[in-house]
């Protein structure tokens, strides 16, 4: 992630370019209504939960993606804050899937991940969220791709009854875990689980080093239940502010329209103050407009 200082500097340059008419404009399909989401971790931590959520509303966001809350008091506080601020918690980012992956050969490690997912699913039900993001596996020198595939799918299948009972989708995301390296692998992985309670969570920025997001979106199609937004510059292999990297955002927006998606696209960036968050929100508006 870039620093807030770098973002602010780049944002200023972006505003200047806009004032001079330098920002490109391209038409894009407007099928469905896209909604702006933000990670709870991006909101200023010095504020109370209610004030953090109200700030999200004030700068233009419609939904929050929260982290797993294992403490029942914390979970209740998050629910109350969302009600008071009148903003929906639309998704939960499971917290333990990297440290304790479902693909680990140690059953005790897997057990911790399963417990974390169960907590995340119950958090989602409490908060009114309809998805839990899951990184399904981590390939290492000791865990091969076939092993990661088989082990993680076996555990997800056991979670499906709870997901169905709670009415929450398990959303499998592609990350830098040396797993699901093509959109066709991602699609096959979802299809083999053969359940409406397992879908794809697609991160636009995560695959830029080895693919094009528009190709992944077309291939995954209706399997996609949520999006993460961030940008990446291939020249220096760095995450950069939205609309300043190598992603062809007008084409991404066009393909999102082609698959008929309407739902949340959540920014996954570093946090900042109100001015920073307003600028992030403005850039998401430009992406939604096909620019």
Buried (B, 14 or more C-beta within 10 A) or exposed (E): EBEBEBBBEBBEEBEEEEEEEEEEEEEBBEEEEBBBBBBBBBBBEEEEBBBBBBBBEBBBBBBBBBBBBBEEEBBEBBBEBBBBBEBBBBBBBBBBBEEBBBBBEEEEBBEBBBEBBBBBBBBBBBBEBBBBBBBBBBBBEEBEBEBBBEBBBEBBBEBBEBBEEBEBBBBBBBBEBBBBBBBEBBBEBBEEBEBEBBBBBBBBBBBBEEBBBBBBBEBBBEBBBBBBBBBBBEEEEEBBBBBBBBBEBBBBBBBBBBBEBEBBBBBBBBBBEEEBBBBBBBBBEBBBBBB
